[in-house]
Amino acid sequence: MNSTQTLSRNTILETLRGNQPATQPMPTIPHFHTNTPADLVTTFCESIDRMAGVVVTEDVLDLDSFVRTKFPDAKVICSAIPEYGGSIKPAGFNHWTEASTIDVSVLRSPMGVAETGSILLSDIELQVNTIAFLAHDLVVLLDPKQIVENIHDAYQHLYFKQRPYSVLMTGPSGSADISGITVHPAQGVKTLTVIFSPAPDAE
């Protein structure tokens, strides 16, 4: 590129920078709610069932016993919650790819979405983001009081504004062909089990 071309490019860029429209505030997104009160817990359970997920509504008093009974062949159980030790913690991985050795990941979600049966996960809960996707099976604790109505409500959660990584997961991964036949799992975790459990700091 010769000096004339460089000058022309710089002139064009400076002209564009100097003629930007005035900044405008982003429009306010309204809340979209149904007109009738919803049973959020029932709706969440129905939604996650449609996505091949499982919800455990009964109290699980012994999480270790529950996990080892449900996944008897599991050898590597990664726990990202303080109340359950598992066989390894996310901090024990030297590299994110090591999460591929996980049989079961156990963690807590700060929010569920009734409309879609989704759970919110962020870098806080995961600690190593890949433990939710490279593991074979996923067990998630969720306080039923933290279930919101729909995706519009979900996006108001502070994690989407404050965290570098946040994702909504809806059931184990599935894929449907042109005939509408859905296959679970397509990739990612094979099963998703949500256990209703009050948050440790809940009153």
N, C-alpha and C positions, 0 to 999 in steps of 0.2 A: 504494500500500500504506500503510495507516494504522499508527499506532504500536502498536495492539493486535495487528494481524497480524504486525508485525515482532517484537514481544515473544514471540508464540506460536511463530513460526518459530525464533527464537533459543533458546527454551526447549527445543523439540524437538531441535534440533541438539546443544545442550549435554547433554541427557539421553542422546542416542545416543553422543556422545563419551565420556561417563562410564560407559557400560555396555558397552564393547567387551570381547569375550572375551580372555583372556590369549593373547599371541602364542605360537605353536608353531613349532618348526623344520620346514622343509620336509622331506617324506619323502625318503629316499635312493632314487634310481632305480637298480635293479640293472642290470648289464651283460647284454645279451642276445647270446650268441654261439652259433654253430653248434657241434655236438659234434665235427665233424671239421675238421682243419686245412684252410684254404682257400688256393688259389693266388690271392692278391689281385689280382695284375696281370692274369691271364687273366680273372678275374671282372669286373674293371673294364672291360676291353676289350669283353667280351661285353655288358655292361650299357650302355655308351655307344653301342655299335653298334645296339642295340635302339631307342635314342632318336635315331637319325639323326646321331650324332656320329662323328668319325673320330679314331682314335688312331694316331700315328706312333711306332713302337717303335724304328726304326733311328736311328742317330746323325745329327743334322742339323748338319753342320759349318759350313755357311754359311747362317745364318738369313735374311739379306737375299735371297739367291738363292732359297731355298725359298719365301719369302713372295711374291716377285715372279713366280716360275714358277707357283705355285698360283693367284695372283690377278693375272693379267697386266693387267687393266684398272684395278687399284687406283691411285688417285692420292694419296689422303690415308691414310697409314699411321701410326697413333698408337702409339708404343711407350711402355709404362709400365715398362720394364725397363732397367737401366743398360747392359747389354751389347749393346743394339741401338738404333740411333739413330732408325730410321724417318724419316718426313718431318715429324713433329711430336710434341711431348711433351704430356702432360696439362696441364702448367703453362702451355702456350701458349694455353689456352682462357680467355677472359675471362668466359664464362658457360657453365653446364652445357648449355644448349641447343645450343651450338656443336658438341657431340659428334655432332650429326646429320649433319655433313659428313664423318665418318670412313667410309672404305671398309673398312679392316681395323684392328682393335685387337690389339696384341700385349702380353701380360702374363704374370705367373707366379702360379700358385696354390700356397698352402702345404699343401694337402691334397686328396686325392681319396677318394671313397667307392665301394668295390667293389660293394656291394649295388645301388646306384642309378646308377652311372656319373656321379656328381655331382662338381663341383669347388667348393671354397670360395674365395670372393672377399670381400675386405673393403676398407674405405676406404684401407688401407695399400697394397694392390696396385693399386687402381683410381686413387687420387688424385683423380680426378673420377668419381663413381659411374656416371654415364651412359655412359661409354665402353664399357661391357660390354653395353649394351642399345640404344643408338642407332646403333652401328656396323653395317655390313652383314655383316661376317664377323669371327669371333673366333678368335685363335690363342693357346693357353694352354700355357705350359711347366709341367711337373709332374714333380717327383722321384718316381719309382715307389716309393721307400722311404717316401714320405709318404702312401701309400694305406692307409686303415683299412677294417675289415670292413663296418661298417653305420652307419646313421644314429645309433644310440645311441652308438657310439664317436665319431662326428663331433661330436656335441653336447658332448663333453668337451673339445673344442679350446678353448684359451684365448681365441681370438678372439670366441667367443660370450659370453664373460664380460667381456672387457676392451675390446673395440672398439665404437664407437658404431654401426657399420654392418657387418654380415656377412650373406652370402647364399650359399646353395647353388644352383648352376646345373646343371641336368641337360639336356644337349643343346640344340640350337637349339629355339626355341619351337615347340610343336605343338598342334594342336587336333583333336578327333575328334567327328564327328557321331553321331547315334543309331544309325547303321549300323556304327559302330566303325571308320570310315575315318579314319585320321590324316593330317593335312596338315602338312607342314613347309615353310617356317616359317609360323606363324600370325601372329606379331608378334615384334618383337625381331630378334636376329641371324638371318641366313639359314643360316649354317653355323658349327659349332664344331669346331675341330681342336685336339686335345691332343697335344703333343709331349713324349715322355718325355725329361727332361733333368735331370741331378743338380743340386741346389741349388748356387749358387756357393760357399757356405761349407761344403759337404759335404766330409768327409774322404775 
